[in-house]
Amino acid sequence: DSYSAQNLMDVLKKIADAGATVIVTIHQPPPPVVRKIDNTLLMLGGRILYDGPMGLPLEEIFSEKGFPKPNDYNIADWMLQVAQTSSIEDLEKAGFFEEKIKKSRQ
């Protein structure tokens, strides 16, 4: 449930802030949980679609590549929708799956 996910993320965020690496996979995180995520790795078909900061940098990169986030969307739901509804070919043409995406924003 959403309440438990928030409590767990609070604990994991404290661990990460203390210097530990924390890797989490979450299905449909609510916005309060998403706000606690520092970096995200989005994969599609075994390839890295995005690897970098969550939030505005992610939104800017996707928007620059032709996939702007609607204002009423949770960022996690939106990036998954892009991955699930776009063809690999369209994402490749837009410049996804390139290592420079990660390096350009760090």
Buried (B, 14 or more C-beta within 10 A) or exposed (E): EEEEBBEBBEEBBEEBEEEEEBEBEBEEBBEEBBEBBEBBEBEBEEEBBBBBBBBEBBBEBBEEBEBBBEEEEBBBBBBBBBBEEBEBEBBEEBEBBEEEBBEEBE
